[in-house]
Amino acid sequence: MSYHPDTAPLPPMLVHRLEDADTGLSGAIVIHSTRLGPAAGGCRLWTYPDLGAAIGDATRLAEGMSYKNALAGLPLGGGKAVLRLPAGGLDRAAMFRAFGRVVEGLGGRYVTAEDVGTSVDDMRAVAETTRHVAGLPPQDGRPGGNPSPFTARGVFVAMQAAAQRRFGSSLDGLTVAVQGLGNVGRALCTLLHEAGARLIVAETRPDVAEAVAQRTGALILMPDEIVAARADIFAPCALGGVLDRASIDRLQAVMVCGGANNVLASPEIGQCLAERDILYCPDYVVNAGGIINVAAEYLGWSQDEVDRRVGETGRRLLRVLHHADAEGIAPNLAADRLARAMIAPRVGD
Ligand code: NAI
């Protein structure tokens, strides 16, 4: 197996700068692809040294959303908004209303939602000035609200499918090391416990770890020990970049499947894992349950449709793993290639 570095970024379609002196709005909306539908991706509010850094981040994240939405089978392209957190005081509602006006002006080419640094309240303000927003509280039993339970469910069904492939068994009796017990990690632990898996957990908030251990019988490790836990499966549900050249030397698990974004510090790590016969389930393939719920809110799908699509996460993962085997490449690279083929412009576009 050889590593083919064909992961150079695809250029974005549109970089729309945001500047509004009255409200302090500063940043960018990047539309990476609308090949499959409106470009969807959250709005991040973060401290950036300058506009260039914000645009760089938005460009990278927007491309990731194109891949994730494509492989999730959604009729959506990829985009992202990045807003710079002003140094001084901030009228959040006014700033997000101004942001919404720009989103509205893009005529539905970009759909926004919460992301790091933004909240449901912020999206409520955005919704005052545009229709093209999701991540609002659920109404009348329709999709909406916290996406984490759907993310956890998708990771769980992906893990079930991958365990059949890697171990030839269900999760019953396997040991899963879960890193991070936030919204996704806690929900995943509940599903794993119900499925008969043994749990090893680590969390920087000891009281949270203790509560999960009481409920599920999990063994608690210190945060710096969890990568090296004696487990069959490692489930990263905290930080990005957790698997690098140093940490994979300590990894005891032979399968990696979790909710965290950007698990691999660099794409080459996927190749290193494959060479060690460690099955890596690509992060954006297995953690797409949340975006499926967000998409359903915007597209007007039912909750049953969300459940059906999230339930197919295992099938989508197996398709990627099959492609990796057929091409002799690492699963992360196989996912990128499949996604790129789906969003590539076709003759006549
Ligand atoms: P969260 O913020 O609720 O949970 C993260 C947890 O990890 C926190 O409890 C934190 O204390 C803990 N933590 C931080 N550093 C740690 C360390 N070194 N060791 C152990 N625990 C540590 O976030 P959430 O929503 O559960 O998301 C988890 C991951 O999944 C993130 O990477 C996020 O980007 C990703 N993700 C989440 C989605 C969602 O629907 N919430 C959707 C797709 C991806």
Boltz pocket constraint, residues with backbone or C-beta under 6 A from the ligand:
constraints:
  - pocket:
      binder: B
      contacts: [[A, 147], [A, 148], [A, 149], [A, 151], [A, 179], [A, 180], [A, 181], [A, 182], [A, 183], [A, 184], [A, 185], [A, 202], [A, 203], [A, 204], [A, 205], [A, 223], [A, 224], [A, 236], [A, 237], [A, 238], [A, 239], [A, 240], [A, 259], [A, 260], [A, 261], [A, 287], [A, 288], [A, 290], [A, 291]]
      max_distance: 6.0
